[in-house]
Amino acid sequence: MTPSRNRLITFSVAAAALVAGCGGGSPLDNAETVQNPKATGGRKLSFIYFQKCIQPLLVTRITSAGGTNRCADSGCHDTVAGTGGALRVVPAVTDVDLSDPANTPDVIRQSDMYKNFYSTQGVTVIGAPSQSRLFQKPLLLNTLHGGGQIFDSQADPNAQLIAYWINHPMPESQDEFSTAGNALLDPNTGECLR
């Protein structure tokens, strides 16, 4: 046997032993540390709140944790040149006028704003911010983030916006465009609740 073939066989046997030593069972089993959130019954997150409160966090430079960062930068989560995992952000988007009757759900779903909204769903566990990559990564909570730490702590107002959004989905049987999302905004000022 050649030395390289011998190393390949040794590596394969070691890898198989390592996998077998990981607790056995199927590799499709859930890890024991996963804590599934309460059932959300197919509930949706609010598009209204996303557009007003979360989207600005993705495209605005945030100075904290010792640096200035923007999720939508190329090399980070930019939809064209980004290298940052599942979250993809179209940097230059226009708000969708939700009061315009021409902006039906089908029309909104074709917008770049909705693409950003949809992308955040892939890194969010409804009702569980601490298990959502959208919340974990910028805080470096038990996960690595190539962009480093974005928010100083969970008390950071921006982190609180993300947590609030994840914890307040639309009522059952209502879609992401439900006017119930208006309840997530201050009724007097229109500011984002957190």
SULQUI-V708024 format. One record per pair of residues at least 4 apart in sequence whose C-alpha atoms are under 8 Angstrom apart, sorted by the first residue. I is the first residue (numbers start at 1). J is the second residue. D is the distance in Angstrom with one decimal. If there is no record, write none. Layout:
BEGIN
{{I,J,D} {I,J,D}}
END
This chain:
BEGIN
{{1,5,6.5} {1,6,6.4} {2,6,6.1} {3,7,6.2} {4,8,6.2} {5,9,6.3} {6,10,6.2} {7,11,6.0} {8,12,6.1} {9,13,6.2} {10,14,6.1} {11,15,6.0} {12,16,6.2} {13,17,6.2} {14,18,6.1} {15,19,6.2} {16,20,6.1} {17,21,6.0} {18,22,6.5} {19,24,7.8} {20,24,5.5} {25,29,7.1} {30,34,6.8} {37,125,7.9} {37,126,7.9} {37,127,6.5} {37,128,6.0} {38,127,7.3} {40,126,7.0} {40,127,7.3} {41,172,6.8} {42,172,7.4} {42,173,8.0} {43,126,8.0} {43,169,6.2} {43,170,6.1} {43,171,6.7} {43,172,5.5} {43,173,7.0} {43,174,7.3} {43,175,7.5} {44,126,7.8} {44,169,5.5} {44,170,5.5} {44,174,7.5} {44,175,6.0} {44,176,5.3} {45,126,7.4} {45,165,7.1} {45,166,6.9} {45,168,7.2} {45,169,4.4} {45,170,5.8} {45,176,5.6} {46,50,6.2} {46,165,7.4} {46,169,6.2} {46,170,6.1} {46,176,4.8} {46,177,6.5} {46,178,7.3} {46,181,5.4} {47,51,6.0} {47,114,7.9} {47,117,7.0} {47,176,5.3} {47,177,5.7} {47,181,7.5} {48,52,6.4} {48,176,7.8} {48,177,6.6} {48,179,8.0} {48,181,5.8} {48,182,7.0} {49,53,5.5} {49,54,7.0} {49,165,7.1} {49,181,6.4} {49,182,7.5} {49,184,6.7} {49,185,7.4} {49,192,7.4} {50,54,4.6} {50,55,5.8} {50,117,6.7} {50,165,7.6} {51,55,5.3} {51,56,7.6} {51,95,6.9} {51,113,7.2} {51,117,7.8} {52,56,7.1} {52,192,7.4} {53,57,7.3} {53,161,6.9} {53,192,6.0} {54,58,6.8} {54,161,7.1} {54,162,6.7} {55,59,6.7} {55,116,7.6} {55,117,7.8} {56,60,5.7} {57,61,7.9} {57,62,7.7} {57,70,7.9} {57,71,7.8} {57,158,7.2} {58,70,6.4} {58,71,5.0} {58,72,5.9} {58,89,7.3} {58,91,7.9} {59,70,5.9} {59,71,6.3} {59,72,5.3} {59,73,8.0} {59,91,6.0} {59,92,7.9} {60,70,5.8} {60,71,7.9} {61,68,6.1} {61,69,5.3} {61,70,4.6} {62,68,5.5} {62,69,5.4} {62,70,6.3} {62,150,7.3} {63,67,5.6} {63,68,4.3} {63,69,6.5} {63,150,7.8} {64,68,6.5} {64,150,6.2} {64,151,6.0} {64,152,6.2} {65,149,6.0} {65,150,5.9} {65,151,6.0} {65,152,4.9} {67,150,7.7} {68,150,8.0} {69,147,7.7} {69,150,6.8} {71,76,6.1} {71,77,5.6} {71,78,7.3} {71,89,7.6} {72,76,6.5} {72,77,5.1} {72,78,4.6} {72,79,7.9} {72,82,8.0} {72,88,7.8} {72,89,5.5} {72,90,7.0} {72,91,5.3} {73,77,6.3} {73,78,5.4} {73,82,7.3} {73,91,7.6} {74,78,4.9} {74,80,7.4} {74,81,5.0} {74,82,5.0} {74,83,7.9} {75,81,5.7} {75,82,4.3} {75,83,5.3} {75,84,7.1} {76,81,7.7} {76,82,4.6} {76,83,5.4} {76,84,4.9} {76,147,7.0} {77,81,7.8} {77,82,4.5} {77,83,6.3} {77,84,5.0} {77,85,7.4} {77,87,6.0} {77,88,4.9} {77,89,5.7} {78,82,4.3} {78,83,7.8} {78,88,5.7} {78,89,5.0} {78,90,6.1} {78,91,6.5} {79,88,4.8} {79,89,5.1} {79,90,5.4} {79,91,7.8} {80,90,8.0} {82,88,7.3} {84,88,7.7} {84,146,7.3} {86,119,7.4} {86,122,6.8} {86,123,7.0} {87,119,5.6} {87,120,6.1} {87,122,7.1} {87,123,6.7} {88,116,6.9} {88,119,6.0} {88,120,7.9} {89,115,7.7} {89,116,5.3} {89,119,7.4} {90,112,6.4} {90,113,7.7} {90,115,7.5} {90,116,6.4} {93,112,5.9} {93,113,5.8} {94,112,7.7} {94,113,6.8} {95,113,6.7} {96,103,7.6} {96,108,7.1} {96,111,7.9} {96,113,7.2} {97,103,7.1} {98,103,6.5} {99,103,7.9} {102,107,7.8} {103,107,5.4} {103,108,5.9} {104,108,6.2} {105,109,6.0} {105,177,7.4} {106,110,6.7} {107,111,6.9} {108,113,7.9} {108,114,6.4} {109,114,5.4} {109,115,7.3} {110,114,6.8} {110,115,7.5} {111,115,6.5} {112,116,6.4} {113,117,6.3} {114,118,5.9} {115,119,6.1} {116,120,6.4} {117,121,6.8} {118,122,7.2} {119,123,7.4} {120,124,6.3} {120,134,7.0} {121,125,7.7} {123,132,5.8} {123,133,5.0} {123,134,5.4} {124,128,7.9} {124,129,7.3} {124,131,7.6} {124,132,4.4} {124,133,6.2} {124,134,5.9} {124,135,7.9} {124,166,7.3} {125,129,6.7} {125,131,6.3} {125,132,5.1} {125,166,7.3} {126,132,8.0} {126,166,5.3} {126,167,6.6} {126,169,7.0} {127,166,5.5} {127,167,4.4} {127,168,7.1} {127,169,7.4} {128,132,6.4} {128,166,6.7} {128,167,6.6} {129,134,7.9} {129,135,5.8} {129,136,7.6} {129,162,7.6} {129,163,5.3} {129,166,5.9} {129,167,7.0} {130,135,6.5} {130,136,6.2} {130,141,7.9} {131,135,7.7} {131,136,7.0} {132,136,6.0} {133,137,5.4} {134,138,7.3} {134,162,7.6} {135,139,6.8} {135,159,6.7} {135,162,6.4} {135,163,6.8} {136,140,5.8} {136,141,4.9} {136,142,7.3} {136,143,6.8} {137,141,6.4} {137,143,6.2} {137,144,6.6} {137,145,5.3} {137,149,7.5} {138,145,6.9} {138,147,7.8} {138,148,7.0} {138,149,5.2} {138,150,4.7} {138,151,5.8} {139,149,5.4} {139,150,6.2} {139,151,5.4} {139,152,6.9} {139,153,6.4} {139,154,7.2} {140,144,6.0} {140,145,6.5} {140,148,7.3} {140,149,5.8} {144,148,7.7} {145,149,7.2} {151,156,6.1} {151,158,7.4} {151,159,6.7} {152,156,6.3} {153,159,7.6} {154,159,5.7} {154,160,6.6} {155,159,6.8} {155,160,6.4} {156,160,6.3} {157,161,6.3} {157,194,7.8} {158,162,6.6} {159,163,6.3} {160,164,5.9} {160,194,5.6} {161,165,6.2} {161,192,7.5} {161,193,7.3} {161,194,5.1} {162,166,6.3} {163,167,6.1} {163,194,7.8} {164,168,6.2} {164,193,7.5} {164,194,5.2} {165,169,7.0} {165,194,7.9} {168,184,7.8} {170,174,6.2} {170,175,6.9} {170,176,6.6} {170,178,7.0} {170,180,6.5} {170,181,6.6} {171,180,7.5} {174,178,5.9} {176,181,8.0} {177,181,7.4} {179,183,7.9} {180,184,7.9} {181,185,7.6} {182,187,7.9} {183,187,7.3} {184,192,6.7} {184,193,5.8} {185,189,8.0} {185,190,5.2} {185,191,5.5} {185,192,4.8} {185,193,5.3} {186,190,4.8} {186,191,5.2} {186,192,6.3} {186,193,6.1}}
END
